[in-house]
Each structure stands twice: as structure tokens, then as C-alpha cells.
Amino acid sequence: EKTIYAPDVNMDPRYVSSNQGTVSELVVPLRTSQGIIGVLDLQSAEYNAFDEHDVRLLEVFAERAATAIENVKLYNEIRRYTEALEERVQERTSELNRVKERVEAILNHSSDAILLVRPNGQIQQGNHAFDMMFGYSGDESFGKPITLLAEPAYREALLQALERVVAKANPERLEIVALRLNGLTFDADVTLSPVNSVPEQITSIVCSLRDITMRKRLEQELRESLQKERELNELKSRFIARASHEFRTPLAVILTSSDLLRTYGPRMSEEQREEKLSRLQKEVRTIAVMLDDLLTISKG
């Protein structure tokens, strides 16, 4: 770690001959904060070629040279680190761009309106389907509260669902009557999902809105159809109950008249028997008409 000077290398036991022409040799270490990084090795074919002034001058030079070498090494390390960092940044940027392109492709090809909303309810971004569904263009919706997308009667429910998502970090789903920019409305199914960019901190909410007007219309038509079917079944039940009651009267008359003819037929006059038979035929025709009515209703 110190300067070594041999005025006559042949007289110095530490010297290992490497050059037959060397008579005197001066070795000055290159010291840095990290230790010795090398030496200055000066050899001469003359005896005692270096004096004290030469030694001090070379030590000063070695100090400056060591610092310069250390700076060059640091610069090279920094340059290599910077190049590696730039390469990683480029790779990461390319990866983010690919992800961004995929996400945008998904959003722009989705038939659902998709929004990115701040935790306070302000709209940050919307996809093309949102603009088409609600009538906005460009960044016209940026910064507007999401509650403006609902009819006044549904705004409080939408706001409460948003607050629950922020508070509990759980998705919420609800149905609202949505309000377009032109004032027209439609039924919408809304899903709110939290986005955690920082652990345990919700930075935004993804809001998906789907037009369910056709589904609601079909549900209403189905309910009306079921109601009509229930009313028809109830009407059939009442008619059958009434018909059953109506059947009993002519059947009773037929039974009575037939019993009378069987028991008292020989004693009756021709006119009395004719009257009983006419009544039997009338009641049979009445039953036949009621049976036809029942068949007609059952086919309907």
C-alpha cells in the first residue's frame, strides 16, 4: 500500500527479475476510496534513476490518476446501469402499450357502456359504446357526476351503491332507469367494481351499464301473459263449477221422469207418457248444448 523504490534491484531481495535491462524501479500505488486499483511501475536502466522529487511528483500524479480512473469506472458503471434501465423502461413501456391497446380494443368492441369513475363519482373516461348509448361525444362527460346518468328517482340508489363499493371494496349491482343526454330514458343494468392500484386503497371504479329495455319489455309481456292465463284458468274453473251445477238439474229431471215412466208407465195415459218423454228429450238437448259449450271453452 506504500510507494516502493529500489535504487538497485540487484541489491533488493524483494525484486523478482522480469526485465534484464532494469537496474532501478519505482512502484507507486493507485489509491482510491475503494482501495488500491493498480500501480504506476517505472523502470530505468540507470542506477538510482529517481530522486525524492520524482517520487513526490509521481505520488501526486498517481493520486490524480487513481481518481480519474475511479471516475471513469463509475461513469462506465452508471452508463451500463442507465442503458439497462432504459432497456427495461422501453420493455415496460412496450408492455404497457400492448396492454393498453388490448384493453382499449376490448372496451371499444364491447356493446356495454363502460366508464372509469373516481371514488367521488366523477367520470374519468368512457368507451365508444357509452358515447353512443348516452349521446356524449369526446370528453364531454369528463368530470361529470355519474348520478347524471340516472333519472332523479334512481340517483340516490346509484350514489349509495357507489359509496358501498368504496367503503367495502366489493362489487355492487343494481337496476336503474338511465337518462340519455337528449332526455330519453331506458332500463339499465349497472355493475360497479373497485380498482385497487394501491393496496387497500381504491383509486377508481369500473362502471358497466347494459341496456335491458328489451328484457324488461319481455318480462312485462310474460307477466301479462301469465296474468291472462291465470284469469282464463279461473274463468274455466268457475264455468266448470257452474256447468257442474247446471248439469245436476236436467239430470235430476231425467232421472225422475225415467223412474216415473218405469213405475207408472202402464197406468199413464198416452198424453201423460208423451209429456214425460218430451221433457226427457228437452233435458237431454240442454245437456248436449252445455257439453258443446264446455268443449268450445276447453279448446280455447
Phi, psi and omega in degrees: 000355180246162177293135179241128180230127177241102180299327179222105186296335180291339180262358184256116183293342181281346187278134175247120187294128176231345180216118184296338182274357182277128177247315176235150183215139179236126180239118181245122181290148174261100185265140173226180178294340180266001182115193180277126182254358180166188179219158168262120183245109180249127182239148180220149177275000180259151176285135177048056186284343185241135177256184184296324179296319178297319181297312181297319180297317180290327177295319177296317179297319180298321179298314180293318180296320179298317178297317180296317179297317179298319178296319178298317179297317179296318179299316180296321178295317179296320180296317179296319179295319180296317179297317178296320180294317178298321179296317178294321179297317179296318178296316180294319178297317178298318179296316179296321178296320178296316178298317180299316179296319179295316180297315180296322178297317178296314182296316185286341179259004178276139177279346177276146173283125183237130182236150168252120189238141175288160178302336178276002176096000180280138180284129177261318186201148177222155179272179183296322180298325177296313180301317181291321184289321186255352175088016178270163178223140178059229181261026183298330182272352185300130177084352180280149178289142182294337181295340178293346180277355181244152172299150183311323183292341183251359185292321181294319179296320179294318180295318179296321178296319178297317180295325178292322178298316180293320184284321187251351180059032177242145179296154177229149178221138180204164176249136180225170167262112185276154184239118177283166181297330180275004177095350178283154183239162174202157178283135183224141172262124187244132174238129179244124182232132181284150175239120182256095175281331177242138181308130177061025177220118181275120182262338179197169180231134174269124181246122179246128180239131180238132178287115182244026180303314181296319180296317180295322180295316179296321177298318179295317178296323178293318177298319180294321178295318178295322179295317178296321180295319177297318180295320179294318178297321178295320178296318178299317180298317180294321181294317180297319178297318179293317180297320178301319178293320181291330179295326186298322183296304179296325178297321179294320178296317179298316181296317181294314182295320180294323177295319180295317179296320180293320186277315188248010183305314181297335183271345184281154174282167179301323180293320180293317179296321179297321179296316180295318180294321178297320180294321178299315179296321179298316182291325177296317178297323177299316178296321180297319178297316180296324177295319177299318178298319180296318179297320180297317180293319183294327177289328179288000000 
